[in-house]
Structures are given as structure tokens and as C-alpha cells.
Amino acid sequence: MSPQLKLIALDADDLAVISTHVQDARVQASDIIWRQAEKRLVIGLNRLDWEQTLEGQTEPRRLVAALRFDRVLACKSRNIDLAAPDQVLDLVGIEFHADDAPAGSALLLFAQGGAIRLDVECLECELTDLGEDDLGTGEGTDEG
């Protein structure tokens, strides 16, 4: 079993590594938390454990993880309905574009044209695994 990850990104190259680990992660709109007073965005996600596939497993397991951005000055979204908390988004990747180094914009890209843009003082991002997804595939659940 792969160890749980805890990765920190302080530049575009670091963020590219985190982007690889969150590729094809599923995010519920209700798990996108913008804490403007703290200059922080936190996203709960269900990511694929790609390392397990590299170790010979035929299908990667899903892990519950938290993605955090600090020093966020502004958070804007496009084609994401935050009023629909059950909406499931598929994260395609994350990019960083420096404007006036170290400041810039982190862009979270989702399938079907969704995006979140974070204007940051400087890049401070952390990905932390919280454990295995006990619900299995993370395809979405109906509780009732």
C-alpha cells in the first residue's frame, strides 16, 4: 500500500507535481470552501492513487484528500454552480501563471469547461491525503 502523500507547492514546478496527483479527482461543489478573511481556499476531493497503479495494481484506489491554497487575494469561478452542493466536478489539472513574481494566478481546470482562478500574493499550496475512500469508487452517493 502506498504511503499517504503530503506535498507542498511553492512554485509552478511544484504545482505541476500536485496537479499530476489530483488529475481526474472528483470534487463536490459543497467541498469547495473559500475563506476570504483567512485568504485561503480549501477543497475536499476524492483522488485516484496513481502510485498504486505503478506498483502493479490494475485499478487505482480512491483517496480522500484536501487541497489548500493560502495567501489568496481573490477567488473567481466559471461554469461551476456553487449553489448546487451535490454537483460533482472532475478536476483536470492545475496551472500557475506568474504575473508579478512571486504573485500570480492559480487556475484549477475542470471537465465541461469549469474553472476556478485564484489570484495569489505568492504560491502556497498543499495536498494532503486523509485516508482511503470508504465508499469505494467515489462515484457519488445517495444517502436517504
TANOR-V849348 format. One line per field, one symbol per residue. phi: phi as a letter, one per 30 degrees, with the letter a starting at -180 (. if undefined). psi: psi as a letter, one per 30 degrees, with the letter a starting at -180 (. if undefined). burial: + if it has 16 or more other C-alpha atoms within 10 Angstrom, else -. Layout:
phi = ???
psi = ???
burial = ???
//
This chain:
phi = .ddddbcbcbadddddddeddceidcbdedcccccedchbcbbdbccddddddddjddbddcbdbbcbcciddabbbbhbcddcdddcccdclbbbbdcbeddlbcccccdiidabccdbdadbbbcbdckddddjdidjbcca
psi = kklkkjkkkfleeeeeeeeefgkglkkkefgjjjieffhkkkkkljlkifeeefgfkfkklkkklkkkklhkekkklkhkjffiffkkkjkelklkjkdikglakkjjkllggklkkjkkelkjkkkkkflljfgcfgfkljk.
burial = ------+++-++-+++-++-++++++++++++-+----++++++++++++-+-------++++++++++++++++----+-----+-+++++++++++----++++++++---+++++++++++++++++-++----+------
//
